[in-house]
Amino acid sequence: MELWPGRPYPPGATWDGEGTNFAIFSEAGHGVDLCLFDRKGAETRIPLTEVTAHVWHGYVPGVSPGQLYGFRVRGAYEPEWGQRFNEAKLLLDPYAKAIDCDLDWQEAVFGYVVGRSDDVPDPRDSAPHVPRAVVADTLFPWGEDQPPRREWHETVIYEVHVKGFTMLHPGVPPNQRGTYAGLASPAAIEHLTNLGVTAVELMPVHHFVSEHDLVTRGLSNYWGYNSVGYFAPHAAYSSSGSRGEQVREFKAMVRTLHAAGIEVILDVVYNHTAEGHHMGPTLSFRGIDNAAYYRLVEDDARHYMDYTGTGNTLNARHPEVLHLIMDSLRYWVTEMHVDGFRFDLASALARGFHEVDRLSAFFDLIHQDPVVSSVKLIAEPWDVGEGGYQVGNFPVLWTEWNGKYRDAVRDFWRGQGTSLAEMGYRLTGSSDLYQGDGRGPSASINFITAHDGFTLRDLVSYNNKHNEANGENNRDGTDDNRSWNCGVEGETDDPEVLELRRRQQRNLLATLLLSQGVPMLVAGDELNRTQGGNNNAYCQDNELNWIDWDFDAEAKELLHITSRLVRLRREHPVFRRRKFFQGRPIHGSDLADIGWFGPDGREMDQDQWLAGRLVALGMFLNGDEISEPGPRGERIVDDSFLLLLNGPNPVDFRLPNGKWASSFELVLDTQIGYALPQLDREGITLMADDELSLAARSLVILRKVT
């Protein structure tokens, strides 16, 4: 087969209409073979003889989209020096735009002889058992697609799994269930728009594989935090094929979501790869240039630094790795039209030598890049290494999953005790974390639940995890033994316990959706979804994880309340401010932009803020005193609201006096729930200084009338 010199850039496989240019980095490799496969699996090896700045490259005329390919890299096999080259192993292109074929866990996929020390290289050919890259056609009829470009303070995020969202949806065509096309189906779009969310945060869609240990137990990696391809949409989520069709289907999904006004945010895993620790398989990076792509132990290059709990950590200090990550991010924005990224275990990317460095090269590159810096950037601000918990410490431009918000709100509603100051900060956007470096409330991604942990229903139903189905004797997952005082563990028919659990779900959702900052809902929480107490369902690709759309009246009630709360937030800017509260009058008024009250109806003083634990709290949001201009510089004026949050015991709460309002209208009482005509302004009218009886563990929303 004819080979021309080609070009070292761009990396990967680039089709120009007449042939394909191939380019791959390997600094320590001694030689690279391009491997092309025909429809029957026969392999043709073509040595790449051109090398430019450690990039091996060549152009093959006639090679077109749909062509399967891989690489073999020759070099030293010296694990003790960090070198693990083995030309018997077919390697995925790190820049592959599409990936075909599943990983078949045979011994040949390992670079060493299984059962012996990893000093001994395995000579068997891995090609029949490993995924292969696909030459992809990136052309797509985007038409007039425009990103919604929602402002952060207008954003409501919906964390969702592409497969689990539609796998059981009766309104989605059977051949599209669990796919990109299914997520873009009219039935799926209808649910998203009716709920009112503005962005879907997709759990990993970079191509991934399941770990050997899971496969041997008859399980699989459902969540997808095990990437092998940072440019390729996961092929199993495609209804149309895996020879490049997955790329077009993903783009069509994005185009449809955009047309509905919904942004697409990707959960990305640049901190580690699926190759695992030093005894893991050789699939791509390890065989291309192990010492360049991975963080190795400084005085023991056989082993990997593991800040991720997965066996390895990608070496974001290396220029080529940074190049790869930035090229990947730009590709998903410019070619796939996504609107932002949530970075899994982002602290691992920020590590210099050991400590987390908030001014690391990774952040510098992000901030200087005109493409990536313009989209939504969300950090999971921790990893599993020492000093990895970095909530509040990421740079400007970044938002963060606010773990302190989650913990404080959970503790208050379960009666574990939360200080007034702590709860005050969390309800108002966490200025203690984000104001110091010039960020606003929107830097805080507020959440109660996430994919990792209990669902909302299970959170209020279980004190102990029940992960037996994962096959690890319930040792996996995180213990959470702080009681919700619901009286009964797990499922029950006790009406009092069930009502308390329903109320707690309403409390948590109302708190989340009416706090300052950016709320994140988890798909299915609005539908009363349960995982049977499993708080680590990463390996359950079945009905345990898939959303059940055949829901009962209880789920319909919760969905109704959730969508109405989202609407309340959308219609009233007082719940989604761009700037922090000032705590003082802004426009010459006698009233501050926010007021805090105890059950006696009096404004709290400094001593009360510093004393004891929070039992009941009133928060008055003054819509006449929003201390920020509108889009055209106009003054924003909104309704004013009083939120009352009550802890473990019933209390009579005296409403603030006429200085703040003469009368209030009841909008929502979580004790009553759906029975109240909430959010339709047909509620009960109450006067200033009236006493309102609050049930134990309840939240009340009142709107100022006069």
N, C-alpha and C positions, 0 to 999 in steps of 0.2 A: 504494500500500500504506500502511495506517495506521501512524503512528509516534507513540508516546507519549514523554514526557520520560525515563522510566526513571530509573536510579540509577547513580552513578559507581562503586559498589562492589557486588559483587566485579568485578574486571577480567575481560575475556573474554566468553564467551557463556554465560548462565545460564538454563536452561529451568525454568519453575516449574509446568508442567503445562498452561498455557493460552497461553503465548507465551514469548519469549526476550528477555532484557535483554542489550544489547551495550555494552561499555565499553572504551575504549582510550586510553592515555596518549600525548599528543604536545604537548610544551611549545612547540616552535618552529613547529609546523604552523599553517597559516592556515585549514584546513578539512578535514573527514574525511567520506568517503562510505562507508556500509556497502553492500557488494555481495553480493546473494543470487543463487544460481544454481539453475535448475531442472534436471530430469533430462536435458534436451537440451543444457544448457550455456548457455541464454539468461540474460543478466544483468539484474538490476534494481538500480539504484543509489538509495540513500536517504541524502540528506545528514543527518548528525547535527548538530543545531542547539544541543543542550545541552552546555555545557562547565562542569565544576566542578573547580577546582584542576588544570587542564591535562588533565583526563580528559574525553573526548568520549563521550557516552552517549545511548542511546535504547532504548525497548522496542517490539518488534514483535509484536502479537497474532497468534496462529496459527502462528508459526514453531516447529517441533518438532524433536526429535532426528532426525539424518540430513541436515538442511539443510546444504548447502555454502555457505560464505561467505568473504569476505575484506574488505580495506579498501583504499581509495585515499586518500592524504593529499596535500593541496595545500600548497604553500609555495615558498620560494625554492630555486632550483637554483644554488648558489654554492659549488662544491667548495673554493675557496680559503679560504672561511670555515667550512668544515665542514658546509655545508647541501647535502643531496642529495635533496630532494623531487622527485617526478615522478609526477603523478597518472595517467600512462599505465601505471603498474606496479601490478599487483594484489599486495597484501601479506598475508602470513600474520599471523594474530592471535598475538602472543607468548604468549597464555594459552590457545591452542587445546588442547582436551582430546583431540582426534583430528584426524588429517590424512589427506586422500585425494589421490590423483593423484601421479604421478611428475613430476620436473623434466625438461622437454624442453629441452635446451641449444640454443635458438635465439638469434639476436642480440637479439631483443626482450626477453630477460630481463635485459639490462644496462640500467642507467639512463642510459648515455651511448651515443653512436653508435660502434659498434665500428669500429676502424680509424682513428679520429680521437682527438683529445685528449678527456679526460673532462670538459672544459669544456662540451661540446656535448651537451645532453640528447636522449635518444632518444624520439621521439613515438609509437612503435609500442606497441600494447596487448600486455602480457605475459600476460594472463589465460589464453589457450589453452595456455600452455606451463609454468605454474607450479603447485605444489601448492596445495590449497585446504583451509581449515579446515572442520571438521564440528561442528555442534551435537551434543553428546553427552549421553546419559542416564547419570548417574553412579550410579543405583540398582543395587544388586547384593545377592543373597542370601548374605551372608557367614556366616549361621548362627552357629555357635559358634567361628568362627575365632579362634585365640589366637596371638600371636607367641610363638615358642619362648623368647625372651629368654635365650639362652645367655650365661653369663658369658664375658668375654673369655678367661680362662685355660682355658676348656673348648672354645674355638672352633678348628676346622680349616677353613680357607677353600679353596674350589675355584673358581678363575677359569675361567669358561666362556663360550663364545659361543653364543647361543641357537640360531642356525641350524646352525653347524658341529657341535654336539654330537649332533644326531639326524638330520642330513641323509642319512646312509648307514646308519642303524640298522635292521636287518631286523625288530626287534621292535616298531617304531613304525609305526602305520598310515601308508601312503604319503601320504595327504592331510594328515597332521600332521607329517611330517618337516620339520625346520628351523623349527619354530614354537613359540609359547608352549605350545600344547597338547602338542606333542611332548616338550618338557622336563618336562611334568607327566604324561606317559604312564607306565603301570606299568613298562615296560622301563627307562626313564630313571631313575625313582625307585629301582628295584631296584639299579641300578649305584651310585647315590649312597649308598644306605644300606649296601650291602655294603662299599663302600670305607670308609665311616665318617665322611665329611666332615659338618660341622654347618652349613655356610653355602655357598651359591653366590654368587659375585661375578660378576654378569652384565656382560659388556662392553656398551658403550652401547646402551640401548634407547630413549632419547629419539629422536624422529623425526629422521632425518638424510638427507642427499643426497650423491651422489657428485660429486667435483670435475670441472670441465670437462676438465681435462688428462687425467684418468683415462679419462673416457668416450671422448675422441678416440682413446685408445690401445686401446680395446676392453676396458677394465678397469672396476672399480668400487671404491668404498670399502667394503670388507668389515668392517673393524673397527668403523666407525661413529663415529669421533671427529670428527664434522662436523655438529653439531646445528643444527636450525632450529626445533625445538619442544621446550620444556623441560617440558611437561605431557603430551605425546602419546606413547604407546607406539608404537614404529616399526611402521608398517602392514604392511610386507612380512613381518613375523614372525607375522602372524595367518593362521590357517587358515580363519577364519569370515567375513572381510570387512573392509572398511576404512572403513565409514560409521558407526563407533562400535563395531562388533563387536570390534575389537582391544582396546578398553578392558575389555570383559567377559572376553575370553579371557585377558588378562594377569592380571586379578583371580582368575580360576579357577585359573591356574597357581600364584599365590602361596598360595591357600587349600590346594591339594593339597600343595605343598612344606611348608607349615606342619604339615599333618596328619602328615607323615612326620618331623617334628622338625627340618626344615631351614630355616634363615633365608635371606632374600633380600636381598642387598646390591647396590646399583646403582653402576656406574662412571659418574660424571656429569661432563659437560664444560661447566662454567660459565665457563671461561676465555676461550673464543672461540666464534665461530659460523661457519656454512658460507658466509657472504657474502665471506670472504676479504679481500684487500687492496683498495686504492682502485679497482682495475680489475676487481673482482669483480662478481657479479650483485646485483641489488636484489630481494630476496625477502621481507624483513620489516623488521628493525630499522633498516637503513640508510635505508629510505624512510619510516619512521615518525618517527624523530628521531635522525639519525646522531650528532650531537654529544653527545647524552645517553647513548646506548647504548654508544659505543665510546671507547676511550682514543685521542685524537688527539695528534699531535706538537704540543707547546706553541706553537712559533713557526712551524708549518707544518700548518695544520688540514686540508689536502688529504690528508695521509698519516696512517697509523695507527701507534701504538706496537705493536710486535710482540714480546711476551715469550713467545710460544707457538710460533713457527716456522710459523704458519699464515696470517699476513698481517694479523691483527687481534687485539685483546685487549678483552674485554668490560670496560666501565667500572664496576667494582665500587665506585668512590668515589661514584657518583651515587645519591641516595636511591631513585630509581625502579628502578634496576637492582638494588640491594640488596633492594628490595621484591619484585621479580620472582623473584630467586633464593630468598629465604625463602619466598615463597608456593609456589614449585615444590617445595621440600623438604618443606614441611608437607603439600602435596597428596599427594605420594607416600607419606608416612607415614600420614596420616589416611584418605585415600580409597583408596589402592592397597595399603596394609598392608605396605609394605616395611620392612625391619629395620635399614637403615643405608645409608651411602654411602661410596664411594671417590672422592675428588676428584682428577680429572686435573690435573696441573700446578698443584697447589694454591698454590704460591708466587705465581703470577700474581694470584690473588685477594687475596693479602695485601699487595700493593704499594700504598703510599700515593702518593707522587709518582714516585719511582724505586726507592728501596730497599724491601726486603721488611720489612714492619712486622708483627711477631707480635701486636701489640695493635691491629690495624686494625679498622675498623668492622665488617667482615665477621665476624671472630671474636667481637667483642662481641655482635653480633646472635645468632650461633649459641649462645653461652653463656647468653644471657638468654632464649632461646626455650624454653618448657617442653616443646614437642613435639620439636624437632630435637635439642636437647641430650640427650634421653633415648635416642637410638638410637646405633648404632655409627657412628663417624666415623673415616675413614681418609684420610690425606693422602698424595698423591704429592709429597714435600717438595722439589720442584725445579721450575724452568721453564728456558727457554733464555736468559733475560736475565742481565745482569751481577749477581752476588751471589744468583743464584736457587737455589743448592744449599743447602738449609736442613734437612738431616737432623739431628734432635735438637732443633730449635728451635721446634717447634709447641707450642701451649699445652696445658695439662691438658685432659682430656676427649678429646684427639686421640690416635690411634695413627698410626704412620707406616710406609710402605714403607721398610724399612731397607736402603738401598743399600750401606752399609758391611758389613752382614752378608753380603749376596750376594758382594761383592768379596773379602772375607776368606776365606770358605769355598771359593769357586772357586779362589782362588790357592793355598790349602793343598793341595787335592786335585790340582791340575795341577802342583804342584811348583815354583811360582814363589816360594815363601818367604813365610811369614806369621809375624810375631813371636808369641811366647808370650802376651804381654799382649793383643795384638789378638784372637787366637783365643779366649783366655779370656773376654774381654768379650763376644764374639759368641755363644759357646756358652751363656752364662749370662744372656742377656737385655739386654745392652748397658747396664749401669748407668752407664757413662761418658757415655752420651747422655741417659738418661731419669731417673736417680735424683735429679738436682739440683733438679728442679721438682716432686718428689713423685709422679711417675709410677712404675709398676712394670714388670716384664718384659713385660707384655702390651701396652705401648706400642709394642713392636717387632714389626712384621709381617715375619717372616722369609721370604725367598724365595730360590730359586736361579735360577729362570727365571720369565718372565712372557710375556704375549702379545707384547711388544716384544722381539724377540731370538730366539736359537736355542731350539728345543725341547730337552728334556733329552737325548734321544738325539743330536741334532745338536750339542749343546754338547760332547759327548765324542768326536764323530766328525769335526768340521770345525775347522780353524784359520782358515779364510777364508770369508767370506760368498759365497753363490752366488745373487744376486738378479737374475739375467739376465731371468727371466720378467716382472719388473716394468717392463721397457721403458726403463730409465734407464742402460743399459750398466754395471750393477753399481755405480753411484756412490752409490746410496741405502743407508740402513742404516749401522750402526756397525761399523767394523773391529775385530776381536778376534783379534789375531795372536799371543796368548800360547799357546804350544804345550801341548797335553795329552799330548804324547809318546806318542801311540798308534801312531806309526810310519807310518800311512797316512792320507792325506786322503780323506774321503768313504767311500763304500760299499766293502766288501772282503769276501773269502771267507777271509782269513787267520784261522785259529781262535784264535791267540794274541792278535791285535789285537781280535777280537770279544769274547773273554773279558775282556780288560782294560777294554774299553768297558762291558760289562755290569756289571763290578765297580765301575767309577766311578759308574755310575748308582745302584747300591745304596748306595755310600758317600755320595753327595750326598743321596739320599732319607732315609737313616738319620740323617745329621747334621741335616737340616732338621726331621724329625719328632721328634727327641729333644733338640733345643735348647730352652732356655727362651724364652718369647715365643709368638707366634701364627704357626703355619706356614701358608703359602699354597702350594697345589699348582696347577699349570696343567693343565687338562683335556687328557687324552691322554698326559701324561708317564708316567702309571702303565701305559700301554699301548704304550710304546716308539714313540710317534708321531714321524714324521720329516716335515720340510718340505724335504728334499733340500738342506739347507744354506742355505735362504732365511731370513735373520734379520730381514726386514722385510716380512712377507707381508700387509701391510695391504690390498692391492688384489687379492688372490687369492680370489675367491669360487668355489672349486672344490675338487677332491679334494686339492689341496695343503694346504688348511686344514681340510677336514672330517675328523672322526675316522673312521678305518677300523675298523669293528667286526668285520671278518673277520680277527682277529689270530691269530698263530701261537703256538707253545709258549713262545717267548722272551718274548712279551708277557704271556702268562698267568702266567709265573714272576714277572715284574716286578709285575704286578697283585697277585699273592698276597703278595709281600713288602711292598708298599706298604700293603695293607689290614691286614696283621698289625702293621706298625709303627704305624699309626694306632690300632689296638686297644691296643697296648702303652702308647701315650701316654694313651689314654682311661682305662685301668684303673689307671694308676699316677700319682698326683698329684705324685710327685717329679720328673716330667718337665714339669710344667705348674704351677709355683708361682705364687702371686699376688704374692709379695714376693721381693726379691733375696736371694741368699745372704749370710749374715753372715760366713762364713769363720772361725767360732769356735763352741765348744759353746754350746748354747742352754738345755738342760734339766738342767744339772749333769753332763752326760756328759763323758767324756774326749775324745770325738771331735767335730770340727767338722761343720757341715752339708754341707761340701764338702771334698774333698781332691784335691790335684794331685800327680801322680807322673811321674817320668822313667822311661826304660827300665830303670834299675837298681833300680826298685821303691822308691826313697826319695822322701819328700815333697820337693817343690821348695821351695827357699828364695828369698829376694828376689834374690840375685845371678843365679840361674838364670832368673827371670822377666825380668830386664833384659838378659840376654845372648842375642845371636844370634837365629837363626831356628828356628822349630819344626820338628822332625824327627819325633818320636813323642811322644805325650802320653797320660797316663792321667787320667781324671776320675772320682772316686768321689762318687756322689750318696747322701747318708746319709738314708735314709727314716725313721730314728728321730729325726731332728733337723730336721723341717720347721718352720721358725720362723714359723708362722702358724696361726691357729685355723681350724677348719672352719666351716660355715654356722651352727652353733648354739654356737659358741665352744669346741667340743671340740678336743682335741689330735689332729692328723693324724699317723698313723703308717703308713708304707708300707714295701715292700721297699727294699733298697738295691741300687744297680747300679754297676758299674764299666764305663766306656766307654774303649776303647783306640783311638786314631787313629794310624795309621802312614803316613808319607810315602813317598818314592820308592824306598827300599831295604828289603829284608827286615831284621827285627830280632827278637832274642829279648828279650821283655819279661817282667821278673820281677814277679810279682803282689805287691801290698802284703802286709806281714807280718800276723801274727795280731792286732795291735792293731785293725786295720780289719775283718778277716774271717778265719775259719779255713778256709772253703771257698767255692768259687764254682761256679755252673752256667753252662755256655755257652748263651747264648740265640740269638746270631746271629754268624756270621762271614761277611763279605761276599765272602771268597775262595771259600767253599763255596756260598753262596747257597741256592737252593731245596732242595738235596740234604739240608740239615740240617733236622731237625724243629724248627725255631726257633719260639719263642714258645709252645710247648706244654709247656715245662718237662720235656722228655725229653732234654735235652742232656747233654754230657760234664761231669763233675765235676772240678774242679781245686782244689788246695790252696794255701794261702798260701805265698809264697816259691817256688812253682813257676815255671819259665820257660815262657812260651807263645810259640811261633814265629809271628810275624806276617808275612804276605806283604807284599810291596811294595804300597803303596796299598790298604790294607784297613782295615776297621773291625770291631771285635769288641765285643759286648755280653755282659757277665757279670752274673749275679744272685747276690747274697750268699745263701748257704745257711745257714751258721752263723758 
